[in-house]
Amino acid sequence: MNMLVNRWLFCSFLWFLSLLSFGQGTEAERFQLKTVVIDPGHGGKDTGAVGRQHKEKDIVLDIALRVKDYLKKYLPELNVIMTREKDVFVPLDERARIANENDADLFVSIHANSIRNSRIYGAETFVLGLHRSEENLEVAKKENSVIVLEDDYKAKYEGFDPNSTESYIIFELMQNVYLDQSIGFASAVQDQFKNRVGRYDRGVKQAGFLVLRETAMPGVLVEVGFISNRSEERFMASESGKVYLASAIFRAIRDYKERFDARNSNLIVQNSNDNAGDEQSHFNDQSGKVLYRIQIASSPKPINRNEEPYNLFDNIWEYKEGNYYKYTTGLSYSQEEIQKLLPRIKEVIPDCFIVGFKDGERIIP
Ligand SMILES: [Zn+2]
């Protein structure tokens, strides 16, 4: 090999190295929340729920676009991807594909609810799991039923019938590795709705949403309000209502990113040998604040969450201490809030008690 070729090879090698290091970014950057997918529900021939004057597809697109604008403006380093930006039909599996192929760190699907009883109102945020009530199952059925508008839905979703209760059994056996993070983010959304927008808080719930099942990252489905309730429809369709709801979702994402990044930069400083996936499972418990939960069970063997009384709780979280599996419900950074919840849980489980975690470790009691 002559000198020239040698030299060329060496230069190419250096260039390749520089590409590698640019591509990876700093160690800290690699563990930051980088990509969020915003998914406005429905669109095109799929109107979603229909109110007196407005359609779900229009309201949620408008709110979602505002969330995107806030994120671009205030978190310019964040990569924001929309599953649609216009009034077009996007199949559920396509929405999930967009999130998976872009390696998203968070998936936020935005919807508006509808129910026969027009007096019902309020906001709720779902994470993937088995429904604990008929009401939650109905929401999942309604949102999943849009797949029948897709040509080959039977093949694509392996015979899943969105309107048959039996189809939802698959969600019972499913492992949701992102449950903890999803619940953490869902709680942040609900906190924002309740405390900053004054919405009635219907809570964080679980149900079997296909779009969440197919996404491989923490994700939620937000129901910003009931289009079937006259005043909530008016609020959601109003300029100020959209601004409020969008900024609430934006702030929840911003706060989630802040906690996520802080947690992960601590990990790097500590030079932990644990892999990022393991660490993220404690994600809710970081940020230096005490995170309160209510302990409802402790057992040498895993409990069956689908049996009474555990099936009465929406968000059961498991942690292991010594040889025991311990189960909690409720989730709040506010001691006052968790105290308020305690009597309601005690009605079902008289010997439940408050536990507090800081930086992933139980400190209370
Ligand atoms: Zn919807």
Residues whose N, C-alpha, C, O or C-beta is under 5 A from the ligand:
A	BS01	ZN	G41 G48 H111 A112 E143
